[in-house]
Amino acid sequence: MTSLQRASFLVCAGWLVLFATSFANMTSVFSLILYTLIFSVVWKSILKWPDIMQGLGVFVFYAALTLGLYEWQLVANPEYFGFSGGLGVGGDDSFFYSLAAPHLPANFPVRDGYWLRSHHYADVLKLLSKGFQALRMEVHPLDFLFFNVLGLATVPFFAKKVTFLATRDTGAASFAFLTTLICPVLIANGLIMIREGWMAACLIGAFYFAMKRHYFMLGCLLLGALYLRIEVGGLLLTSIIAYFSLIKRTDTRRPDGPVQRWRSTSTILVIFGTIILLSIGFGALLGIEEIVTEAGSLVYRGDFLESFIGATHSADRGGTFYRINQLPWFFSVPLGFLFFIGSPFFTLFGLTNNGEYIPRMLLGNVFAVMFICYFAFFVRGLMRVLTTSNAVMTVLALIFLVDVLILSQASMQIRHKVALMPLFYVIVSYGFVYRKSIPWSAGLVASITLIFVTVGVNVG
């Protein structure tokens, strides 16, 4: 396809999305155009990447998915006005909208005392709301949803560039881009009104700028992550410290070079030991939802977890995770790690609401099917890390595994791992292009085992 053909296709696709948006809400057409202009400025002036047509193509793709997901949820959960749903079904998007919107529709589902609560992500949305009001625009959920597209549209490119910097393999980089682009978990959680898409952008973007040694942008993304979710932001901060402690500038120029001996023994133990110790503090933060009321008090997350367990205990996903966490630590740690890294799993239960399919649940099932293939590539990627001397990939894999371990023990919500999904696809892509017989066979066995486990859980 020539550049002119690509540009023509992009213009047609963009007009179609704008036309479809006008049917949902006319004023949201203007907010979508505004976000497109902002994305273009960021691409050219801050990221300074070439081929803006490709970037705008991804932006339009996610904008179309956002609109489709909103309309789908409007049909599946009409009582939630296009949001993902209530406890055990959806996320916190309706809660964030209740905090940010200047006016709420009649019968809008709200949490008790929501007007007393505050949240950093909701504060950002409030600023957008005031801006739209200043322009005499009606504030609509799509105005906030399209804002999330700004962050998520950069994620596939960050994943592609991190993979290339770590491997110098264009095939692996292209596969990382594709798998991140169509990831159902990122779509289900990044294109609704929660912060997960922005957290994914901050995390993979921070690794990109760390590898490029662009410290100002690295600092901005770290601050953004800490602002949006302090516990995951703190985990990212310690991960970046670990990266800089274990990787020299020359390692990124020649990623197939070995980690220096002193870095690969005593220092690696000290760094990751520090991460694990600090994670106790972050785990405590994950155990407390810092919802600050006007009186300055704290509402503890324990009440939420009890209601979460009660709402999901009958479903396999929530119930299995709960039962794992009740086991002795020598069972709960490894099983929780494996459960968390593979979730959401395929299930035949809880997919509908009043006869309509629940989008997030269905997307979770699509991911579960894709994960069966990805798991083989992931195993191959880890085996390649163990058998080759790529210093950068070794450290990225270790960081990913430690971060997943920490989150699996500190959080009961699968969406908290969304920030790590781009890094997961970096490892998957590293294994995808690795075709040696033993790792290939091991990956195949891992996928077949996962198929049997999935069938057994649903049949049993």
Order of alpha helices (4+ residues) and beta strands (2+ residues): alpha-alpha-alpha-alpha-alpha-alpha-alpha-alpha-alpha-alpha-alpha-alpha-alpha-alpha-beta-beta-alpha-alpha-alpha-beta-beta-alpha-alpha-alpha-alpha
